[in-house]
Amino acid sequence: MNRKIVLPILILCVLISGCLSEESSGKGTLQITSSPSGAEVYLDGQFRGSTPTSIANVEPGNHTLQYRFSGYKSWTSVITVTPGTTNFFAALESQQNTPGGQNVTTAVPSSQVTVRAGSNLMIIGEKNVFSGTCTDCSRVLLTLYGPGYYAQGISLEPQKPNPASAWSYTWTPGYSVQSGKYTLVAEDGRKTASDRVEFSVIGGGEVSISSNTYSAVRGDSLVLSGRCTSGAQSVRLVLFGPERFSGGVELGSVSVTAEKTWSFRYTLDSAMPTGLYTAYVYDIPQTGSSTTQFTVRPL
């Protein structure tokens, strides 16, 4: 065969092989729906939202998918995730129907469960008090989902409602908990009704700052930047220096990106006193901080 024909074919095969290899190493996206809508979705035991919902960046392979909906039987299946987008749908069966389709009347009263968090933003080392109501039930089952140890869901101590149907639970994890988003699911003892509340835990991470230059003149622009791995959504900057900056001047708050970084541009005005300055940054609500210095010199 002519070498001029063989070479392009070989190159094409290599390119196709590379594309297939890249595709096969990708992660999957799950489009989750149900009838009726509003069912809670759990992937590998972790709460991932309510239908309809989308779950991205799922590792290829076998996973356990579960639907939960008050008044309906739970639906659980082992699914195989492949790179790309896959749709999953479940038609949930009412607990009021028998396999033959005949309606049945039950003497068990219908429970109603509520839950709320004492604080939606919790600092590592603090406690959080959860409370709510559970009517027509003898106990409340609590399951906590979150990062690390709580990824698959951890059962907390069941609570007994008082005569007024109210209950409360104090979560005191100490300093071993990781920062991130958590979900507490409360269910009645028969698991016929449930409610959930989401909250964030921050702290235990790094807050850093650096400047693009350590010597500047009036009119220059400084870029202050750093990292924030405490789980906080924003940081605050305060500038200390000579004269009007002696007590500290707040420069503002900056949002933390998904990559856990932040950046702020500050322009030295024409009346900026010369001397040594200290830029101070802390996360909100101040679980970590850091400083950097620069000098403003005469023109």
N, C-alpha and C positions, 0 to 999 in steps of 0.2 A: 504493500500500500504506500502511497506517496507520503513522504515525511511531512509535507506542508499540510496534509489533511489530518494526519495522526496527531500532530502537536496541538492544534486548536481543540481537538476532541478531548485530549488528556487534560488540558487546562480547564475546559468546561466541566469535566468530571470532578476535578479537584474543587472548583468553586461550588458546585452543587453539593458535594460532600461536606464542605465547610458550612454551608447554609443549613443543611440538615442537622449537622452537629450542634450549631448554635441554637436551632429551634428545639432540639431534644433536651438541651440543658436548661431551657426556660422554665419558669414557674407557671402555675395555673391560676385562673380566675373563675370563681364559682358564682353563677347567677341563681339565687335561691328564691323560689316562689312556693306558695301553698294555697290551698283552698280549705277554709277561709284564710284571708290574709291576716297578718298581725301575729303569727306564731313566732315564738322565741326560737332562735337558731343556735345550736351548739355544735362546734366543730372540735372533735377530740376532747370533749368535755368542757370547752371554754365558750362562754357566751359571746356571740358575734353579731348580735342585732336581731331585728324582727323582720319578717317577710313583708314585702319584697326587699331583698338586700343583696349586696354584692360583696364577695370576699376575695381580695386580691393577694398576690404573692404567696400562694399556697404551694408547698413543696410537692412535687410529683410523687405518686405512690398511694398506698391505702390509708384512708382516714375514716373516722366514725362521724357520721352526720346525724343529728337528732333535731326533731321539731317538738316543741312543747306548746300547748295551748289549753288554757283553762276550759274544762268541759269537754275536751277531746282526748282521745287516747294518744299517748306519745308515739312518735314514728322514729325508728332508729334503723340505720343501715350502714354497712361498710361500703364506701365508695372508692373508686379509683380515679385519682386526679392526674390529668395529663397536661402538658404545656398548651397554652391557649385558653379559650373560654368554653366552659361546660355549663349547661343548664340543668337544674335539678328542681323537680316539682313533686309535691306530696299532697294527696287528697286525704285530709285528716278525718278519722271516723269519730262520730259523736259518741260519748259515753252513755248517752240515753238510748242508743239503739242496740238491739241484739243482733247476732250474725244473721238471723232470718229476716231482719228488717222490721220486726215488730217493736213498737215503742213500749218501754217498760217504765213503771213508776217506782221511784226509790224513796224510802223513808228517810234517807240521809239528808240532812239540811245542806243547803248550798253555802259554802264558806266564802268570805271576802277577806282578802289580805291586803294590807298597805304597809309600806316601809319608807322611811325618810332618814337622811343622814344629818347628824348634828352639824357637820362641817363638810362642805363639798371640796375643800382644799385643806389637806392634812399634811403637817410637817412630820418627817420621820422622828420618832421619839415621843410624839404626842399620842393621845387616845382619841377615839371617835365613838360617839354614842349614837346608836341606831335605835329607832323606835317606830311604832306603828300600831295597827289594830289587826285583830283576827277574830271575826265573828263566827260563832257556831263551830269553834274548833278548840281542842284541848291543848295543842302545842303548835309552835311555829318552828319550821325547819329552815335553817340559814346556811347558805352555801356562798362562799366568797371566791370570786374569780379575779385574776390579775397576773402580773408578770412573775417569773421565777417559780417559787414554791407553790403559788396559787394558780399556775397555768391550767391545770386540769380541774380546778375547783376543789376547795377544802371545806368540809362540813364543820360548822361552828356549833357551839353548845345550843341545843334546842331550848326554846323559851316557852314558858307557860303564861298565857294571857291572864290578867287579873279579872275580877268580876265585871269590870267595865270594858272587857275585851281588848285592853291595851297591853302592850309588851315593850320591853326595851332590852338592849344588849350593848355592853361596853367592850369595844375592841381595843386591846392594848398590846400591839405587836412588838413594842420596844424598838431597838435599832436594827433588827435583823431583816426588816421589810425593805423591799426595793421600791424606788420611785417609779411612777407610772400611773396608768388608769386602772381602776378597780370597779367591779360590779358585784353588789350584794343582792342575791336572789332570796326572797322570803316566800315560803310555801306553807300551806296548812298541812297537818299531819297526814292527810289522805292524798295530798298532792293533786287536789282538784282545783286549787286557786293559787295564784302567785302574783308577786309584784317585785320590782327591782329598782335599785337606785345606783347611780354611778357617781364616783368621786375620784379625786386625784390625790396621790401621795407625792410629795416633793422633798428634796434634801438628799444628803449623803453623796453629793456629786461635786464636780469641780466648777468654779467660776473664775475665769481668767480674763486678762486684758493686756493688750500691747498697743503700741503706737507705730505708725509707719515712719515716723521721724522723732528724734529726741532733741532736736534743736530747730527752732523756727523763728520767723520774724512776723510782724504784724501784716495781715493780709494773706498769710499762708493758710492752707487747709490741712488739718490733721485728720487722719482716719484712725479712729480707735476701734479695735475689734477684739474678739476673743471667743471663748467657748463657755457653754453653760450646760452641764450634764446633770443638774440637780432635779430636772423634771419641771422646772418653772417655765412659764410661757413668755416671760419678759424679764429684762434687767433694767436697773436704774443707774444713771451716771451722775456723779457729783464731782465738781472741779474745785480743788483747793490751791491757793497761791497767794501772792502779795496783794495788799490793799483791799479792794472790794471782794476779793476771793478768799480772804482770810478765814471767814466763817463757812466757806463752802457755797458754791453756786450750783444748783441743780440744772443739769443740761437736758434732762428728759429721760423718758423710758423707751426702750428698744425691744422689739419682738425677737424672740429666739426662733430660728428657722428649724425645719424638720431635721436638718443635719446637726442641730444643737450648737449653731454658731450665731453670732450677732455682729453687727457693724454699725458705726456711727461716724458721720463726717462733721467736723467742727471747724469753723473758719474764725481765725483770730481777728478781732475787730481793730480799728485804727487807734483805739484808746487802750488797748491791752497793755497792762503794766508789764515791764520786763522783770524777769526773775525765774525762779524755779516753781514748777507747778506739779501737783499730784492729782491724777485722775483716779477716782475711786468708783468701783462698780460692785453692785451686789444684786443677787436675784431677788425677786419679789415672791414671798415675803421675807427675804433676808436670812437664808440658811447658809449662804456662802458669799465670800467677797474676795476682791483682789485689787491691787493698785499698780500704777505705772507712773513714771515721771518724765517730764520734758522741760526744756528751758526755752523761754522767749527772750531773744537777744535784741539789742538795738539794731536799727537799720544801718 
